[in-house]
Amino acid sequence: MNIVVCLKQILDPEIPAADFRIDSEAKRAILPKDRELVISDYDENAVEAALRIKDGTEATVTLLSLGEPSTIEALKKALAMGADEAVFLNDPYFDDSDSFAVAHALTQAIKKLGGFDLVLCGRQEGDWDAGQVGSGIAELLGIPSATCIGGIELKEGSIIAERVVPDGREFIEIPLPALLTISSEIGKPRYASLQGVMAASKKKIITWKVQDIKPAKPRNKILKLFVPVQEAEKCEFIEAETPEEAGTNLALKLREAKII
């Protein structure tokens, strides 16, 4: 079985709010000093799901990511967890990609890789939280998909996906090839062993540029990105000698503020 896992590197969600900054000109978040980028949480769950399949059957796990040069560190971490190989799409052309452009680029890369049985993605990104890329890849590949998966069981020529829904679980049988977006209910990602880290350091990550695939232009444009500023709430006590006077004074204040 050939499994492709798409992953993304993001700002650490555990960054304190006080350290979070936005570059309003570039329309992107700024990485604080002494902080490292991390694999998006649900994408790490997707890696774990692929490795569990590999633990129980003969399978090859190929990682696929698009991003800046530092993304290589995320790929190395996933390789150290037990993935077999990694492909990295790195080109300035991709810098301002939206969900559609990312899904299109990853789809072209998957086609270039050749035959596959299963594509796994995180249920949503840990930064933008859009949850569109996985379903977009399935649509562009023309394969069936299921979202928010918390369990996987292999069958001959198909897969049983345990889907997490608001009121419980539902089980879906999907013919292969297929795409699944993985949720945290799949279980905690494994730690990389020392042997895995050493093996990953020797693996060469394949890098493709924009000319190696057929990219698409973004369909959305960020007009403004900012951190909302909330004014501190003000409280004023109404002074009076009697309840009747308090009611009158309150009414006057509300009329003054044009609330009534």
Summary of the structure (lengths in Angstrom):
residues: 260
radius of gyration: 24.2
end to end distance: 68.8
largest distance: 83.3
contacts: 774
relative contact order: 0.17
helix: 33%
strand: 26%
